[in-house]
């Protein structure tokens, strides 16, 4: 059985790049929904990339978003509903059992929809 640690790093990197390109294309997939379902979002990936690469959080996020985070947020982020926020908080709470997987320090779209 293959484990993530037994797979060649080049293959791991290729899969990561494919995930990032997919998320760059699917701007309709809101970070708050990603957080609510999986407990991580683009911000988390950018932060993890920054930490692993020894670059700033902003540089990591820009690599993941394909643009500065503030630009992506202004162009694509929608206000979150109370239901989305509640689902996100419950999902993130499940992350506490994981090592080194804490979500980004500033969860996405925490302002309720108007």
PATORSE-155199 format. One record per residue: residue number from 1; x, y, z of N, C-alpha, C in turn; residue in three letters. Coordinates in Angstrom, 2 decimals, always signed. Atoms other than C-alpha are relative to their C-alpha. Example, Ala and Ser with C-alpha at 12.3 -4.5 7.8 and 13.67 -1.06 7.14 Angstrom:
BEGIN
<r n="1" n_u="+0.89" n_v="-1.19" n_w="+0.00" ca_u="+12.30" ca_v="-4.50" ca_w="+7.80" c_u="+0.90" c_v="+1.20" c_w="+0.00" res="ala"/>
<r n="2" n_u="-0.82" n_v="-1.19" n_w="-0.06" ca_u="+13.67" ca_v="-1.06" ca_w="+7.14" c_u="-0.77" c_v="+1.09" c_w="+0.73" res="ser"/>
***
This chain:
BEGIN
<r n="1" n_u="+0.84" n_v="-1.19" n_w="+0.00" ca_u="+0.00" ca_v="+0.00" ca_w="+0.00" c_u="+0.89" c_v="+1.24" c_w="+0.00" res="unk"/>
<r n="2" n_u="-0.75" n_v="-1.25" n_w="+0.06" ca_u="+1.34" ca_v="+3.42" ca_w="-0.94" c_u="-0.43" c_v="+0.92" c_w="+1.13" res="unk"/>
<r n="3" n_u="+0.29" n_v="-1.07" n_w="-0.97" ca_u="+1.58" ca_v="+6.09" ca_w="+1.73" c_u="+0.54" c_v="+1.29" c_w="-0.60" res="unk"/>
<r n="4" n_u="-0.45" n_v="-1.28" n_w="+0.54" ca_u="+2.12" ca_v="+9.78" ca_w="+1.11" c_u="+1.52" c_v="+0.11" c_w="+0.08" res="unk"/>
<r n="5" n_u="-1.45" n_v="-0.08" n_w="-0.15" ca_u="+5.69" ca_v="+9.42" ca_w="+2.40" c_u="+0.75" c_v="-0.94" c_w="-0.94" res="unk"/>
<r n="6" n_u="-0.67" n_v="+0.93" n_w="+0.91" ca_u="+6.43" ca_v="+6.56" ca_w="-0.02" c_u="-0.08" c_v="+0.44" c_w="-1.46" res="unk"/>
<r n="7" n_u="+0.15" n_v="-0.49" n_w="+1.37" ca_u="+5.44" ca_v="+8.53" ca_w="-3.11" c_u="+1.09" c_v="+1.03" c_w="-0.29" res="unk"/>
<r n="8" n_u="-1.07" n_v="-0.89" n_w="+0.44" ca_u="+8.19" ca_v="+10.36" ca_w="-5.00" c_u="-0.40" c_v="+1.46" c_w="+0.18" res="unk"/>
<r n="9" n_u="+0.30" n_v="-1.41" n_w="-0.24" ca_u="+8.41" ca_v="+14.05" ca_w="-4.10" c_u="-0.38" c_v="+0.75" c_w="-1.27" res="unk"/>
<r n="10" n_u="+0.38" n_v="-0.65" n_w="+1.25" ca_u="+8.18" ca_v="+15.05" ca_w="-7.76" c_u="-1.48" c_v="-0.25" c_w="-0.30" res="unk"/>
<r n="11" n_u="+1.41" n_v="+0.32" n_w="+0.21" ca_u="+4.81" ca_v="+13.28" ca_w="-7.99" c_u="-0.87" c_v="+0.76" c_w="+1.00" res="unk"/>
<r n="12" n_u="+0.74" n_v="-0.77" n_w="-0.99" ca_u="+3.66" ca_v="+14.90" ca_w="-4.76" c_u="-0.10" c_v="+1.46" c_w="-0.43" res="unk"/>
<r n="13" n_u="-0.02" n_v="-1.40" n_w="+0.43" ca_u="+4.68" ca_v="+18.31" ca_w="-6.10" c_u="-0.93" c_v="+0.21" c_w="-1.20" res="unk"/>
<r n="14" n_u="+0.88" n_v="-0.11" n_w="+1.17" ca_u="+2.86" ca_v="+17.68" ca_w="-9.40" c_u="-1.46" c_v="+0.00" c_w="+0.44" res="unk"/>
<r n="15" n_u="+1.38" n_v="+0.05" n_w="-0.50" ca_u="-0.32" ca_v="+16.77" ca_w="-7.52" c_u="-0.36" c_v="+1.31" c_w="+0.71" res="unk"/>
<r n="16" n_u="+0.24" n_v="-1.27" n_w="-0.68" ca_u="+0.01" ca_v="+19.91" ca_w="-5.37" c_u="-0.23" c_v="+1.12" c_w="-1.02" res="unk"/>
<r n="17" n_u="+0.18" n_v="-1.03" n_w="+1.03" ca_u="+0.44" ca_v="+22.11" ca_w="-8.45" c_u="-1.35" c_v="-0.15" c_w="-0.69" res="unk"/>
<r n="18" n_u="+1.31" n_v="+0.24" n_w="+0.63" ca_u="-2.62" ca_v="+20.50" ca_w="-10.01" c_u="-1.14" c_v="+0.48" c_w="+0.91" res="unk"/>
<r n="19" n_u="+1.00" n_v="-0.48" n_w="-0.96" ca_u="-4.65" ca_v="+21.18" ca_w="-6.86" c_u="-0.06" c_v="+1.53" c_w="+0.00" res="unk"/>
<r n="20" n_u="-0.04" n_v="-1.47" n_w="-0.01" ca_u="-3.52" ca_v="+24.82" ca_w="-6.81" c_u="-0.62" c_v="+0.56" c_w="-1.27" res="unk"/>
<r n="21" n_u="+0.58" n_v="-0.49" n_w="+1.26" ca_u="-4.37" ca_v="+25.32" ca_w="-10.49" c_u="-1.51" c_v="-0.22" c_w="-0.03" res="unk"/>
<r n="22" n_u="+1.44" n_v="+0.28" n_w="-0.08" ca_u="-7.76" ca_v="+23.71" ca_w="-9.91" c_u="-0.70" c_v="+1.07" c_w="+0.85" res="unk"/>
<r n="23" n_u="+0.60" n_v="-1.01" n_w="-0.88" ca_u="-8.49" ca_v="+26.10" ca_w="-7.03" c_u="+0.08" c_v="+1.40" c_w="-0.62" res="unk"/>
<r n="24" n_u="-0.07" n_v="-1.29" n_w="+0.69" ca_u="-7.28" ca_v="+29.06" ca_w="-9.10" c_u="-1.09" c_v="+0.12" c_w="-1.04" res="unk"/>
<r n="25" n_u="+1.05" n_v="+0.01" n_w="+1.02" ca_u="-9.73" ca_v="+28.09" ca_w="-11.83" c_u="-1.39" c_v="+0.08" c_w="+0.63" res="unk"/>
<r n="26" n_u="+1.32" n_v="+0.09" n_w="-0.62" ca_u="-12.64" ca_v="+27.38" ca_w="-9.47" c_u="-0.20" c_v="+1.10" c_w="+1.04" res="unk"/>
<r n="27" n_u="+0.20" n_v="-1.12" n_w="-0.91" ca_u="-13.06" ca_v="+30.83" ca_w="-7.99" c_u="-1.39" c_v="-0.01" c_w="+0.62" res="unk"/>
<r n="28" n_u="+1.34" n_v="+0.13" n_w="-0.57" ca_u="-16.71" ca_v="+29.89" ca_w="-7.37" c_u="+0.01" c_v="-0.82" c_w="+1.29" res="unk"/>
<r n="29" n_u="-0.12" n_v="+0.77" n_w="-1.24" ca_u="-15.55" ca_v="+27.50" ca_w="-4.64" c_u="+0.52" c_v="+0.94" c_w="+1.09" res="unk"/>
<r n="30" n_u="-0.34" n_v="-0.98" n_w="-1.03" ca_u="-15.59" ca_v="+29.85" ca_w="-1.67" c_u="+0.84" c_v="-0.63" c_w="+1.11" res="unk"/>
<r n="31" n_u="-0.85" n_v="+0.48" n_w="-1.08" ca_u="-12.97" ca_v="+29.51" ca_w="+1.05" c_u="-0.81" c_v="-0.46" c_w="+1.21" res="unk"/>
<r n="32" n_u="+0.81" n_v="+0.37" n_w="-1.17" ca_u="-15.64" ca_v="+29.40" ca_w="+3.75" c_u="-0.63" c_v="-1.37" c_w="-0.20" res="unk"/>
<r n="33" n_u="+0.55" n_v="+1.32" n_w="+0.28" ca_u="-17.19" ca_v="+26.37" ca_w="+2.04" c_u="+1.08" c_v="-1.07" c_w="+0.06" res="unk"/>
<r n="34" n_u="-1.12" n_v="+0.95" n_w="-0.12" ca_u="-13.80" ca_v="+24.65" ca_w="+1.70" c_u="+0.30" c_v="-0.27" c_w="+1.47" res="unk"/>
<r n="35" n_u="-0.25" n_v="+0.15" n_w="-1.43" ca_u="-13.24" ca_v="+25.28" ca_w="+5.40" c_u="-1.10" c_v="-0.83" c_w="+0.66" res="unk"/>
<r n="36" n_u="+1.13" n_v="+0.71" n_w="-0.58" ca_u="-16.71" ca_v="+23.98" ca_w="+6.23" c_u="-0.01" c_v="-1.48" c_w="-0.33" res="unk"/>
<r n="37" n_u="-0.02" n_v="+1.41" n_w="+0.41" ca_u="-16.19" ca_v="+20.74" ca_w="+4.32" c_u="+1.28" c_v="-0.71" c_w="+0.40" res="unk"/>
<r n="38" n_u="-1.28" n_v="+0.68" n_w="-0.16" ca_u="-12.49" ca_v="+20.01" ca_w="+4.70" c_u="+0.88" c_v="+0.56" c_w="+1.12" res="unk"/>
<r n="39" n_u="-0.79" n_v="-0.58" n_w="-1.08" ca_u="-11.19" ca_v="+22.29" ca_w="+7.45" c_u="+1.26" c_v="+0.70" c_w="-0.47" res="unk"/>
<r n="40" n_u="-1.11" n_v="-0.79" n_w="+0.53" ca_u="-8.72" ca_v="+24.05" ca_w="+5.15" c_u="-0.47" c_v="+0.71" c_w="-1.26" res="unk"/>
<r n="41" n_u="+0.37" n_v="-0.76" n_w="+1.18" ca_u="-8.81" ca_v="+26.56" ca_w="+2.31" c_u="+1.27" c_v="+0.48" c_w="-0.70" res="unk"/>
<r n="42" n_u="-1.14" n_v="-0.55" n_w="+0.74" ca_u="-6.58" ca_v="+28.47" ca_w="-0.08" c_u="+0.97" c_v="+0.70" c_w="+0.94" res="unk"/>
<r n="43" n_u="-0.87" n_v="-0.68" n_w="-0.96" ca_u="-5.26" ca_v="+30.59" ca_w="+2.80" c_u="+0.90" c_v="-1.00" c_w="+0.71" res="unk"/>
<r n="44" n_u="-0.77" n_v="+1.04" n_w="-0.69" ca_u="-4.18" ca_v="+27.44" ca_w="+4.63" c_u="+1.10" c_v="-0.53" c_w="-0.90" res="unk"/>
<r n="45" n_u="-1.01" n_v="+0.51" n_w="+0.93" ca_u="-2.42" ca_v="+26.06" ca_w="+1.55" c_u="+1.12" c_v="+1.01" c_w="-0.19" res="unk"/>
<r n="46" n_u="-1.01" n_v="-1.04" n_w="+0.15" ca_u="-0.64" ca_v="+29.38" ca_w="+1.06" c_u="+0.87" c_v="+0.12" c_w="+1.22" res="unk"/>
<r n="47" n_u="-0.77" n_v="-0.09" n_w="-1.24" ca_u="+0.40" ca_v="+29.51" ca_w="+4.70" c_u="+0.92" c_v="-1.21" c_w="+0.15" res="unk"/>
<r n="48" n_u="-0.83" n_v="+1.21" n_w="-0.09" ca_u="+1.63" ca_v="+25.89" ca_w="+4.62" c_u="+1.15" c_v="+0.07" c_w="-1.00" res="unk"/>
<r n="49" n_u="-1.04" n_v="-0.14" n_w="+1.02" ca_u="+3.54" ca_v="+26.60" ca_w="+1.39" c_u="+1.06" c_v="+1.00" c_w="+0.47" res="unk"/>
<r n="50" n_u="-0.94" n_v="-1.00" n_w="-0.50" ca_u="+5.09" ca_v="+29.71" ca_w="+2.89" c_u="+0.90" c_v="-0.56" c_w="+1.08" res="unk"/>
<r n="51" n_u="-0.79" n_v="+0.60" n_w="-1.09" ca_u="+6.19" ca_v="+27.81" ca_w="+5.98" c_u="+0.99" c_v="-1.02" c_w="-0.55" res="unk"/>
<r n="52" n_u="-0.87" n_v="+1.04" n_w="+0.54" ca_u="+7.61" ca_v="+24.89" ca_w="+3.98" c_u="+1.12" c_v="+0.58" c_w="-0.86" res="unk"/>
<r n="53" n_u="-0.97" n_v="-0.59" n_w="+0.92" ca_u="+9.39" ca_v="+27.14" ca_w="+1.48" c_u="+0.88" c_v="+1.07" c_w="+0.64" res="unk"/>
<r n="54" n_u="-0.76" n_v="-1.05" n_w="-0.66" ca_u="+10.71" ca_v="+29.64" ca_w="+4.01" c_u="-0.26" c_v="+1.37" c_w="-0.59" res="unk"/>
<r n="55" n_u="+0.40" n_v="-1.31" n_w="+0.53" ca_u="+8.83" ca_v="+32.52" ca_w="+2.41" c_u="-1.13" c_v="+0.54" c_w="+0.87" res="unk"/>
<r n="56" n_u="+1.04" n_v="-0.61" n_w="-0.84" ca_u="+6.30" ca_v="+34.91" ca_w="+3.90" c_u="-1.38" c_v="-0.61" c_w="-0.29" res="unk"/>
<r n="57" n_u="+1.39" n_v="+0.43" n_w="+0.18" ca_u="+2.63" ca_v="+34.06" ca_w="+4.38" c_u="-0.60" c_v="+0.67" c_w="-1.24" res="unk"/>
<r n="58" n_u="+0.53" n_v="-0.71" n_w="+1.16" ca_u="+1.77" ca_v="+36.72" ca_w="+1.80" c_u="+0.53" c_v="-0.58" c_w="-1.31" res="unk"/>
<r n="59" n_u="-0.57" n_v="+0.60" n_w="+1.21" ca_u="+4.16" ca_v="+35.19" ca_w="-0.77" c_u="-0.60" c_v="-1.38" c_w="-0.26" res="unk"/>
<r n="60" n_u="+0.61" n_v="+1.32" n_w="+0.15" ca_u="+2.77" ca_v="+31.72" ca_w="-0.13" c_u="-1.42" c_v="+0.11" c_w="-0.52" res="unk"/>
<r n="61" n_u="+1.39" n_v="-0.19" n_w="+0.45" ca_u="-0.80" ca_v="+32.94" ca_w="-0.54" c_u="-0.05" c_v="+0.49" c_w="-1.44" res="unk"/>
<r n="62" n_u="-0.01" n_v="-0.50" n_w="+1.37" ca_u="+0.05" ca_v="+34.83" ca_w="-3.72" c_u="+0.29" c_v="-1.13" c_w="-0.98" res="unk"/>
<r n="63" n_u="-0.30" n_v="+1.15" n_w="+0.86" ca_u="+1.52" ca_v="+31.64" ca_w="-5.18" c_u="-1.23" c_v="-0.88" c_w="-0.16" res="unk"/>
<r n="64" n_u="+1.20" n_v="+0.84" n_w="+0.05" ca_u="-1.67" ca_v="+29.73" ca_w="-4.33" c_u="-1.13" c_v="+0.69" c_w="-0.75" res="unk"/>
<r n="65" n_u="+1.10" n_v="-0.73" n_w="+0.65" ca_u="-4.11" ca_v="+32.41" ca_w="-5.47" c_u="+0.32" c_v="+0.39" c_w="-1.44" res="unk"/>
<r n="66" n_u="-0.39" n_v="-0.47" n_w="+1.33" ca_u="-2.10" ca_v="+33.37" ca_w="-8.56" c_u="-0.09" c_v="+1.50" c_w="-0.13" res="unk"/>
<r n="67" n_u="+0.12" n_v="-1.46" n_w="-0.08" ca_u="-2.46" ca_v="+37.00" ca_w="-7.49" c_u="+0.07" c_v="+0.36" c_w="+1.48" res="unk"/>
<r n="68" n_u="+0.04" n_v="-0.38" n_w="-1.41" ca_u="-2.25" ca_v="+39.01" ca_w="-4.27" c_u="-1.34" c_v="-0.40" c_w="+0.63" res="unk"/>
<r n="69" n_u="+1.20" n_v="+0.45" n_w="-0.69" ca_u="-4.75" ca_v="+37.68" ca_w="-1.71" c_u="-1.07" c_v="+1.09" c_w="+0.02" res="unk"/>
<r n="70" n_u="+0.97" n_v="-1.09" n_w="-0.08" ca_u="-6.40" ca_v="+41.10" ca_w="-1.35" c_u="-0.74" c_v="+0.18" c_w="-1.33" res="unk"/>
<r n="71" n_u="+0.63" n_v="-0.11" n_w="+1.31" ca_u="-7.08" ca_v="+41.19" ca_w="-5.10" c_u="-1.01" c_v="-1.11" c_w="-0.20" res="unk"/>
<r n="72" n_u="+0.92" n_v="+1.12" n_w="+0.14" ca_u="-8.61" ca_v="+37.71" ca_w="-5.12" c_u="-1.23" c_v="+0.21" c_w="+0.88" res="unk"/>
<r n="73" n_u="+1.10" n_v="-0.20" n_w="-0.93" ca_u="-10.71" ca_v="+38.54" ca_w="-2.07" c_u="-0.98" c_v="+1.05" c_w="-0.53" res="unk"/>
<r n="74" n_u="+0.87" n_v="-1.06" n_w="+0.53" ca_u="-12.04" ca_v="+41.74" ca_w="-3.64" c_u="-0.75" c_v="-0.45" c_w="-1.25" res="unk"/>
<r n="75" n_u="+0.61" n_v="+0.43" n_w="+1.26" ca_u="-12.77" ca_v="+40.04" ca_w="-6.97" c_u="-0.93" c_v="-1.21" c_w="+0.13" res="unk"/>
<r n="76" n_u="+0.69" n_v="+1.29" n_w="+0.00" ca_u="-14.12" ca_v="+36.65" ca_w="-5.87" c_u="-0.70" c_v="-0.40" c_w="+1.29" res="unk"/>
<r n="77" n_u="+0.58" n_v="+0.47" n_w="-1.27" ca_u="-14.99" ca_v="+36.34" ca_w="-2.18" c_u="-1.38" c_v="+0.60" c_w="+0.22" res="unk"/>
<r n="78" n_u="+1.37" n_v="-0.40" n_w="-0.29" ca_u="-18.69" ca_v="+36.47" ca_w="-1.38" c_u="-0.21" c_v="+0.04" c_w="+1.51" res="unk"/>
<r n="79" n_u="+0.30" n_v="+0.02" n_w="-1.44" ca_u="-20.13" ca_v="+37.30" ca_w="+2.06" c_u="-0.50" c_v="-1.38" c_w="+0.41" res="unk"/>
<r n="80" n_u="+0.40" n_v="+1.32" n_w="-0.51" ca_u="-20.69" ca_v="+34.22" ca_w="+4.19" c_u="-1.30" c_v="+0.09" c_w="+0.78" res="unk"/>
<r n="81" n_u="+1.23" n_v="+0.07" n_w="-0.79" ca_u="-24.01" ca_v="+33.19" ca_w="+5.65" c_u="+0.32" c_v="-0.50" c_w="+1.40" res="unk"/>
<r n="82" n_u="-0.18" n_v="+0.51" n_w="-1.36" ca_u="-24.43" ca_v="+32.37" ca_w="+9.32" c_u="+0.19" c_v="-1.52" c_w="-0.02" res="unk"/>
<r n="83" n_u="-0.12" n_v="+1.46" n_w="+0.11" ca_u="-24.84" ca_v="+28.71" ca_w="+8.30" c_u="+1.40" c_v="-0.40" c_w="-0.47" res="unk"/>
<r n="84" n_u="-1.35" n_v="+0.30" n_w="+0.48" ca_u="-21.54" ca_v="+28.72" ca_w="+6.38" c_u="+1.03" c_v="+0.21" c_w="+1.11" res="unk"/>
<r n="85" n_u="-0.94" n_v="-0.29" n_w="-1.08" ca_u="-19.73" ca_v="+30.29" ca_w="+9.32" c_u="-0.07" c_v="-1.08" c_w="+1.08" res="unk"/>
<r n="86" n_u="+0.17" n_v="+1.05" n_w="-1.02" ca_u="-21.16" ca_v="+27.75" ca_w="+11.77" c_u="+0.62" c_v="-1.31" c_w="-0.48" res="unk"/>
<r n="87" n_u="-0.56" n_v="+1.23" n_w="+0.56" ca_u="-20.21" ca_v="+24.86" ca_w="+9.48" c_u="+1.53" c_v="+0.07" c_w="-0.01" res="unk"/>
<r n="88" n_u="-1.44" n_v="-0.18" n_w="+0.01" ca_u="-16.69" ca_v="+26.28" ca_w="+9.11" c_u="+0.58" c_v="-0.17" c_w="+1.41" res="unk"/>
<r n="89" n_u="-0.51" n_v="+0.09" n_w="-1.37" ca_u="-16.22" ca_v="+26.65" ca_w="+12.87" c_u="-0.03" c_v="-1.44" c_w="+0.51" res="unk"/>
<r n="90" n_u="+0.10" n_v="+1.40" n_w="-0.44" ca_u="-17.41" ca_v="+23.09" ca_w="+13.53" c_u="+1.06" c_v="-0.85" c_w="-0.70" res="unk"/>
<r n="91" n_u="-0.99" n_v="+0.76" n_w="+0.75" ca_u="-15.13" ca_v="+21.73" ca_w="+10.81" c_u="+1.41" c_v="+0.29" c_w="+0.49" res="unk"/>
<r n="92" n_u="-1.33" n_v="-0.37" n_w="-0.48" ca_u="-12.07" ca_v="+23.65" ca_w="+12.01" c_u="+0.27" c_v="-0.61" c_w="+1.37" res="unk"/>
<r n="93" n_u="-0.18" n_v="+0.60" n_w="-1.33" ca_u="-12.64" ca_v="+22.34" ca_w="+15.54" c_u="+0.48" c_v="-1.45" c_w="-0.11" res="unk"/>
<r n="94" n_u="-0.43" n_v="+1.40" n_w="+0.20" ca_u="-12.10" ca_v="+18.83" ca_w="+14.16" c_u="+1.48" c_v="-0.09" c_w="-0.33" res="unk"/>
<r n="95" n_u="-1.41" n_v="-0.02" n_w="+0.36" ca_u="-8.57" ca_v="+19.85" ca_w="+13.07" c_u="+0.93" c_v="-0.11" c_w="+1.20" res="unk"/>
<r n="96" n_u="-0.86" n_v="-0.03" n_w="-1.18" ca_u="-7.29" ca_v="+20.01" ca_w="+16.64" c_u="+0.75" c_v="-1.30" c_w="+0.23" res="unk"/>
<r n="97" n_u="-0.66" n_v="+1.29" n_w="-0.19" ca_u="-6.40" ca_v="+16.30" ca_w="+16.58" c_u="+1.17" c_v="-0.20" c_w="-0.96" res="unk"/>
<r n="98" n_u="-1.05" n_v="+0.15" n_w="+1.00" ca_u="-4.04" ca_v="+16.81" ca_w="+13.60" c_u="+1.24" c_v="+0.80" c_w="+0.40" res="unk"/>
<r n="99" n_u="-1.24" n_v="-0.72" n_w="-0.23" ca_u="-0.40" ca_v="+17.79" ca_w="+13.95" c_u="+0.28" c_v="+0.92" c_w="-1.19" res="unk"/>
<r n="100" n_u="-0.43" n_v="-0.93" n_w="+1.05" ca_u="+0.74" ca_v="+20.85" ca_w="+11.98" c_u="-1.03" c_v="+0.23" c_w="-1.08" res="unk"/>
<r n="101" n_u="+1.01" n_v="-0.20" n_w="+1.03" ca_u="-2.57" ca_v="+21.32" ca_w="+10.22" c_u="-0.95" c_v="+1.14" c_w="+0.32" res="unk"/>
<r n="102" n_u="+0.89" n_v="-1.08" n_w="-0.39" ca_u="-4.05" ca_v="+24.35" ca_w="+11.90" c_u="-0.33" c_v="+0.87" c_w="-1.20" res="unk"/>
<r n="103" n_u="+0.37" n_v="-0.85" n_w="+1.12" ca_u="-5.97" ca_v="+26.52" ca_w="+9.47" c_u="+0.67" c_v="+1.37" c_w="+0.10" res="unk"/>
<r n="104" n_u="-0.55" n_v="-1.34" n_w="+0.03" ca_u="-4.88" ca_v="+29.98" ca_w="+8.51" c_u="-0.49" c_v="+0.80" c_w="+1.20" res="unk"/>
<r n="105" n_u="+0.33" n_v="-0.75" n_w="-1.20" ca_u="-4.91" ca_v="+32.49" ca_w="+11.33" c_u="-1.19" c_v="+0.93" c_w="-0.19" res="unk"/>
<r n="106" n_u="+1.14" n_v="-0.86" n_w="+0.25" ca_u="-7.57" ca_v="+34.59" ca_w="+9.67" c_u="-0.98" c_v="-0.73" c_w="-0.92" res="unk"/>
<r n="107" n_u="+0.96" n_v="+0.78" n_w="+0.80" ca_u="-10.49" ca_v="+32.38" ca_w="+8.55" c_u="-0.67" c_v="+0.88" c_w="-1.05" res="unk"/>
<r n="108" n_u="+0.60" n_v="-0.76" n_w="+1.09" ca_u="-12.08" ca_v="+33.44" ca_w="+5.27" c_u="-1.45" c_v="+0.36" c_w="+0.26" res="unk"/>
<r n="109" n_u="+1.40" n_v="-0.38" n_w="+0.07" ca_u="-15.36" ca_v="+35.27" ca_w="+4.90" c_u="-0.76" c_v="-0.15" c_w="+1.31" res="unk"/>
<r n="110" n_u="+0.69" n_v="+0.14" n_w="-1.28" ca_u="-16.25" ca_v="+35.53" ca_w="+8.56" c_u="-1.07" c_v="+1.07" c_w="+0.21" res="unk"/>
<r n="111" n_u="+1.07" n_v="-0.99" n_w="-0.09" ca_u="-18.54" ca_v="+38.47" ca_w="+7.90" c_u="-1.27" c_v="-0.60" c_w="-0.57" res="unk"/>
<r n="112" n_u="+1.27" n_v="+0.57" n_w="+0.49" ca_u="-22.15" ca_v="+37.30" ca_w="+7.63" c_u="-0.50" c_v="+0.72" c_w="-1.23" res="unk"/>
<r n="113" n_u="+0.63" n_v="-0.61" n_w="+1.18" ca_u="-24.06" ca_v="+37.91" ca_w="+4.42" c_u="-1.01" c_v="+1.04" c_w="+0.45" res="unk"/>
<r n="114" n_u="+0.95" n_v="-1.06" n_w="-0.33" ca_u="-26.20" ca_v="+41.01" ca_w="+4.38" c_u="-1.36" c_v="-0.29" c_w="-0.57" res="unk"/>
***
